[in-house]
Amino acid sequence: MIAGKIFNILSRYILDLPFTDMQAGIKGFKNNVAKELFQRQQITGFSFDVELVYIAYRKGYDIGEIPAVVSEQHQNKISKVNLLTDSVVMFLDLLRIKYNDKIGRYK
């Protein structure tokens, strides 16, 4: 839980995004927007949704956040994330998103 919060803070800082949480909840897209975003997507790991939000934001699409309550059962489940190795990969993914944007992969 703390690792997720730290990743969220890093995501907002590195990618200059204003959103509270980019990895929680359901994402919904109009069909044409989904096609455009997924065609540009490069990351397939844990950070894929941060990349999608980043691309949508940079393209100027409207993005809304709806608060949700996470069930206690879900909060207490055992994570499949390896805190050390996955944290490094996810941090590098953020840098990769920034780099991909700088070289025009999301245009």
N, CA and C of each residue as an Amber inpcrd file, in Angstrom:
protein
   321
   0.8270000  -1.1870000   0.0000000   0.0000000   0.0000000   0.0000000
   0.8730000   1.2530000   0.0000000   1.8990000   1.2720000   0.8330000
   2.7950000   2.4340000   0.8740000   3.5650000   2.5420000  -0.4320000
   3.9930000   1.4040000  -0.9890000   4.7230000   1.4140000  -2.2560000
   3.8560000   2.0060000  -3.3670000   2.5790000   1.6750000  -3.3750000
   1.6520000   2.2240000  -4.3640000   1.5180000   3.7280000  -4.2390000
   1.4630000   4.2130000  -3.0180000   1.3600000   5.6580000  -2.7960000
   2.6330000   6.3730000  -3.2540000   3.7710000   5.7680000  -2.9730000
   5.0390000   6.3580000  -3.3990000   5.1120000   6.3790000  -4.9280000
   4.7050000   5.2790000  -5.5710000   4.7090000   5.2410000  -7.0310000
   3.7880000   6.3080000  -7.6020000   2.6540000   6.5000000  -6.9660000
   1.7110000   7.5170000  -7.4320000   2.3230000   8.9130000  -7.3190000
   2.9880000   9.1910000  -6.2160000   3.6500000  10.4890000  -6.0390000
   4.7280000  10.6730000  -7.1090000   5.5330000   9.6420000  -7.3290000
   6.5720000   9.7130000  -8.3610000   5.9620000   9.9170000  -9.7460000
   4.8610000   9.2340000 -10.0240000   4.1840000   9.3850000 -11.3130000
   3.7360000  10.8210000 -11.5310000   3.1290000  11.3860000 -10.5020000
   2.6560000  12.7740000 -10.6230000   3.8240000  13.7310000 -10.8050000
   4.9070000  13.5160000 -10.0850000   6.0600000  14.4130000 -10.1390000
   6.8250000  14.2810000 -11.4580000   7.1820000  13.0740000 -11.8260000
   7.9960000  12.8440000 -13.0280000   7.2220000  13.1880000 -14.2980000
   5.9420000  12.8380000 -14.3370000   5.1470000  13.0370000 -15.5410000
   4.3020000  14.3070000 -15.4930000   4.3870000  15.0330000 -14.3940000
   3.6440000  16.2880000 -14.2310000   2.1430000  16.0860000 -14.4650000
   1.5880000  15.1160000 -13.7700000   0.1650000  14.8000000 -13.8920000
  -0.5790000  15.2370000 -12.6340000  -1.7960000  15.7460000 -12.7850000
  -2.5330000  16.2730000 -11.6330000  -3.4570000  15.2740000 -10.9440000
  -3.4200000  14.0180000 -11.3190000  -4.4230000  13.0710000 -10.8470000
  -4.0540000  12.4180000  -9.5180000  -5.0720000  12.0780000  -8.7690000
  -4.8940000  11.5020000  -7.4440000  -4.3140000  10.0990000  -7.5060000
  -4.8540000   9.2630000  -8.3780000  -4.3900000   7.8790000  -8.4900000
  -4.6510000   7.3940000  -9.9030000  -3.6160000   6.9980000 -10.5900000
  -3.7560000   6.5840000 -11.9810000  -3.8390000   5.0750000 -12.1480000
  -3.6210000   4.3290000 -11.0840000  -3.6230000   2.8790000 -11.1990000
  -4.8380000   2.2200000 -10.5680000  -5.6350000   2.9640000  -9.8750000
  -6.8070000   2.3690000  -9.2330000  -8.0400000   2.5820000 -10.1040000
  -8.9630000   1.7020000  -9.9480000 -10.2510000   1.9110000 -10.5780000
 -10.3470000   1.4500000 -12.0180000 -11.4720000   1.7710000 -12.5910000
 -11.8120000   1.3650000 -13.9480000 -11.5260000   2.5260000 -14.8860000
 -10.9990000   2.2060000 -16.0390000 -10.7720000   3.2150000 -17.0550000
 -11.8060000   2.9970000 -18.1590000 -12.3830000   4.0720000 -18.6370000
 -13.3520000   3.9880000 -19.7220000 -12.9710000   4.9600000 -20.8210000
 -13.1320000   4.5370000 -22.0600000 -12.7530000   5.3580000 -23.2030000
 -13.8250000   5.2690000 -24.2760000 -13.9670000   6.3410000 -25.0410000
 -14.7510000   6.2540000 -26.2630000 -13.9550000   5.3750000 -27.2190000
 -14.6410000   4.7080000 -28.1140000 -14.0170000   3.7410000 -29.0150000
 -12.8510000   4.3560000 -29.7980000 -13.0690000   5.4940000 -30.4210000
 -12.0080000   6.1030000 -31.2340000 -10.8250000   6.5520000 -30.3790000
 -11.0890000   7.0160000 -29.1710000 -10.0160000   7.4370000 -28.2640000
  -9.2240000   6.2130000 -27.8100000  -9.9200000   5.1470000 -27.4720000
  -9.2410000   3.9180000 -27.0420000  -8.3050000   3.4120000 -28.1340000
  -8.7730000   3.3990000 -29.3640000  -7.9290000   2.9370000 -30.4790000
  -6.6830000   3.8050000 -30.6020000  -6.8630000   5.1060000 -30.5220000
  -5.7230000   6.0170000 -30.6420000  -4.7130000   5.8120000 -29.5090000
  -5.2070000   5.7300000 -28.2780000  -4.3120000   5.5880000 -27.1290000
  -3.5820000   4.2480000 -27.1340000  -4.3080000   3.1650000 -27.3880000
  -3.6860000   1.8450000 -27.3460000  -2.7070000   1.6260000 -28.5000000
  -2.9120000   2.3230000 -29.6200000  -1.9420000   2.2330000 -30.7210000
  -0.6160000   2.8920000 -30.3480000  -0.6720000   3.8820000 -29.4920000
   0.5390000   4.6060000 -29.1030000   1.2230000   4.0020000 -27.8760000
   0.5020000   3.1810000 -27.1560000   1.0090000   2.6010000 -25.9170000
   2.2360000   1.7370000 -26.1760000   3.2300000   1.8680000 -25.3180000
   4.4790000   1.1160000 -25.4240000   4.6720000   0.1380000 -24.2610000
   4.1040000   0.4420000 -23.1090000   4.3630000  -0.3130000 -21.8840000
   3.2490000  -1.3330000 -21.6470000   3.6590000  -2.5640000 -21.3110000
   2.6750000  -3.6210000 -21.0800000   2.6810000  -4.1260000 -19.6350000
   3.5860000  -3.6330000 -18.8080000   3.6870000  -4.0910000 -17.4250000
   2.7700000  -3.3240000 -16.4860000   3.1530000  -3.2890000 -15.2170000
   2.3420000  -2.6530000 -14.1780000   2.0490000  -1.1760000 -14.4620000
   2.8740000  -0.5170000 -15.2300000   2.7260000   0.9230000 -15.4630000
   1.9090000   1.2590000 -16.7030000   1.2950000   0.2550000 -17.3260000
   0.5810000   0.5070000 -18.5780000  -0.5110000   1.5600000 -18.4230000
  -1.2150000   1.5390000 -17.2990000  -2.3260000   2.4670000 -17.1360000
  -1.8480000   3.9010000 -16.8850000  -0.7030000   4.0530000 -16.2480000
  -0.1370000   5.3910000 -16.0640000   0.2240000   5.9650000 -17.4340000
   0.7820000   5.1180000 -18.2950000   1.1230000   5.5710000 -19.6470000
  -0.1370000   5.9900000 -20.4090000  -1.2100000   5.2150000 -20.3120000
  -2.4540000   5.5700000 -20.9990000  -3.0030000   6.9030000 -20.5180000
  -2.9930000   7.0950000 -19.2040000  -3.4710000   8.3680000 -18.6440000
  -2.5760000   9.5100000 -19.1250000  -1.2860000   9.2780000 -19.1450000
  -0.3360000  10.3050000 -19.5880000  -0.5940000  10.7000000 -21.0450000
  -0.7350000   9.7050000 -21.9130000  -0.9750000   9.9970000 -23.3280000
  -2.2850000  10.7590000 -23.4980000  -3.3370000  10.2950000 -22.8200000
  -4.6450000  10.9600000 -22.9200000  -4.5610000  12.4000000 -22.4340000
  -3.8620000  12.6170000 -21.3470000  -3.7080000  13.9600000 -20.7880000
  -2.9480000  14.8680000 -21.7570000  -1.8440000  14.3600000 -22.3050000
  -1.0330000  15.1450000 -23.2460000  -1.7980000  15.4470000 -24.5320000
  -2.7300000  14.5710000 -24.8990000  -3.5420000  14.7880000 -26.0920000
  -4.7070000  15.7400000 -25.8130000  -4.9160000  16.0860000 -24.5440000
  -5.9720000  17.0340000 -24.2020000  -7.3400000  16.4250000 -23.9920000
  -7.4130000  15.1140000 -23.8360000  -8.7010000  14.4820000 -23.5810000
  -9.1690000  14.7990000 -22.1600000 -10.4860000  14.8750000 -22.0110000
 -11.0600000  15.0810000 -20.6810000 -10.8730000  13.8150000 -19.8630000
 -10.3720000  13.9900000 -18.6470000 -10.1600000  12.8640000 -17.7490000
 -10.8210000  13.2010000 -16.4220000 -11.7050000  12.3470000 -15.9770000
 -12.3740000  12.5610000 -14.7040000 -11.9740000  11.4850000 -13.7090000
 -12.0470000  11.8550000 -12.4450000 -11.7740000  10.8940000 -11.3750000
 -13.0270000  10.7790000 -10.5170000 -13.3900000   9.5660000 -10.2460000
 -14.5420000   9.3000000  -9.3880000 -14.0320000   8.5480000  -8.1650000
 -14.2340000   9.1000000  -6.9780000 -13.7480000   8.4150000  -5.7740000
 -14.4130000   7.0560000  -5.5940000 -13.6390000   6.1170000  -5.0970000
 -14.1560000   4.7680000  -4.8520000 -13.6220000   4.2690000  -3.5160000
 -14.3570000   3.3990000  -2.9080000 -13.9350000   2.7860000  -1.6600000
 -13.4710000   1.3680000  -1.9790000 -12.2660000   1.0420000  -1.5490000
 -11.7130000  -0.2900000  -1.7710000 -12.1380000  -1.1830000  -0.6160000
 -12.6360000  -2.3580000  -0.9580000 -13.1080000  -3.2700000   0.0840000
 -11.9500000  -3.6960000   0.9780000 -12.2880000  -4.0120000   2.2200000
 -11.2840000  -4.4620000   3.1760000 -10.6430000  -5.7650000   2.7030000
 -11.4380000  -6.6340000   2.0900000 -10.9210000  -7.9040000   1.5720000
  -9.8380000  -7.6460000   0.5180000 -10.0880000  -6.6840000  -0.3690000
  -9.1040000  -6.3630000  -1.4130000  -7.8550000  -5.7130000  -0.8130000
  -8.0390000  -4.8650000   0.1700000  -6.9080000  -4.1890000   0.8040000
  -5.9780000  -5.1780000   1.5000000  -6.5380000  -6.2710000   1.9990000
  -5.7530000  -7.2410000   2.7610000  -5.2250000  -8.4060000   1.9360000
  -5.4640000  -8.3990000   0.6150000  -4.9890000  -9.5300000  -0.1860000
  -3.4770000  -9.4530000  -0.3680000  -2.8850000 -10.5850000  -0.6180000
  -1.4410000 -10.6650000  -0.7950000  -1.0860000 -10.1570000  -2.1930000
  -0.1630000  -9.2300000  -2.2350000   0.2440000  -8.6250000  -3.5030000
   1.1440000  -9.5580000  -4.2950000   1.0380000  -9.4780000  -5.6080000
   1.9080000 -10.2420000  -6.4980000   3.1140000  -9.4080000  -6.9200000
   3.1930000  -8.1910000  -6.4170000   4.2770000  -7.2870000  -6.7610000
   5.4980000  -7.6150000  -5.9080000   6.6430000  -7.7790000  -6.5500000
   7.8980000  -7.9360000  -5.8340000   8.3890000  -6.5310000  -5.5310000
   8.4180000  -6.1830000  -4.2760000   8.6960000  -4.8050000  -3.8790000
  10.0000000  -4.2630000  -4.4480000  11.0270000  -5.0630000  -4.4870000
  12.3190000  -4.5810000  -4.9630000  12.3870000  -4.5250000  -6.4900000
  12.2470000  -5.6580000  -7.1370000  12.4380000  -5.6820000  -8.5920000
  11.3400000  -4.9340000  -9.3470000  10.0810000  -5.1110000  -8.9570000
   8.9940000  -4.4290000  -9.6610000   9.0280000  -2.9260000  -9.4330000
   9.4660000  -2.4890000  -8.2620000   9.5740000  -1.0500000  -7.9970000
  10.5940000  -0.4000000  -8.9170000  11.7120000  -1.0780000  -9.1310000
  12.7460000  -0.5490000 -10.0340000  12.2000000  -0.4870000 -11.4610000
  11.5410000  -1.5600000 -11.9010000  10.9750000  -1.5970000 -13.2570000
   9.9410000  -0.4910000 -13.4320000   9.0800000  -0.3070000 -12.4490000
   8.0320000   0.7090000 -12.5460000   8.6260000   2.1200000 -12.5660000
   9.6660000   2.3570000 -11.7870000  10.3380000   3.6530000 -11.8130000
  10.9560000   3.8960000 -13.1940000  11.6090000   2.8820000 -13.7340000
  12.1930000   3.0080000 -15.0760000  11.1140000   3.2140000 -16.1370000
   9.9380000   2.6060000 -15.9280000   8.8130000   2.8280000 -16.8460000
   8.4140000   4.2980000 -16.8870000   8.4110000   4.9480000 -15.7310000
   8.0670000   6.3790000 -15.7020000   9.0560000   7.1880000 -16.5300000
  10.3350000   6.8590000 -16.3980000  11.3530000   7.5530000 -17.1880000
  11.1830000   7.2290000 -18.6760000  10.8050000   5.9970000 -18.9610000
  10.5720000   5.5920000 -20.3480000   9.3880000   6.3400000 -20.9590000
   8.3360000   6.5430000 -20.1850000   7.1740000   7.3100000 -20.6570000
   7.6140000   8.7260000 -21.0120000   8.3580000   9.3400000 -20.1240000
   8.8470000  10.7040000 -20.3650000   9.7190000  10.7410000 -21.6270000
  10.6090000   9.7700000 -21.7670000  11.4850000   9.6920000 -22.9330000
  10.6740000   9.4770000 -24.2150000   9.7320000   8.5400000 -24.1790000
   8.8970000   8.2750000 -25.3540000   8.1610000   9.5310000 -25.8020000
   7.7150000  10.3250000 -24.8600000   7.0340000  11.5620000 -25.2070000
   8.0250000  12.5370000 -25.8580000   9.2010000  12.6610000 -25.2940000
  10.2040000  13.5930000 -25.8160000  10.6250000  13.2560000 -27.2450000
  10.6700000  11.9610000 -27.5850000  11.0800000  11.5960000 -28.9470000
   9.8870000  11.4650000 -29.8980000   8.6850000  11.7890000 -29.4240000
   7.5300000  11.8610000 -30.3030000   6.7630000  10.5760000 -30.5260000
   6.9630000   9.5700000 -29.7060000   6.2430000   8.3000000 -29.8930000
   4.7440000   8.4100000 -29.6250000   4.3270000   9.4200000 -28.9080000
   2.9100000   9.5370000 -28.5610000   2.1470000  10.5050000 -29.4750000
   2.8050000  11.0540000 -30.4650000   2.1540000  12.0260000 -31.3550000
   1.2660000  11.3430000 -32.3580000
